[in-house]
Amino acid sequence: MELVRPKRGRWIAGVCAGLGDRFGISAGIIRLLFIVSCLLPGPQFLIYIALWVVVPNAAKR
């Protein structure tokens, strides 16, 4: 399964939902991990924005 941003289950850009689908993890867990990681220093927001730009939208089916 490839990494794409799904049309359903999005909150902001669909990055967390896409990562959850790709790795077989709930999107809610990915979102929670992202929020917790924001408490630590690092480039979390830059990585999120980069994935938003790089990861394509899922094709309409």
Helices and strands as residue ranges (DSSP letters): H 15-23, H 27-37, H 44-54
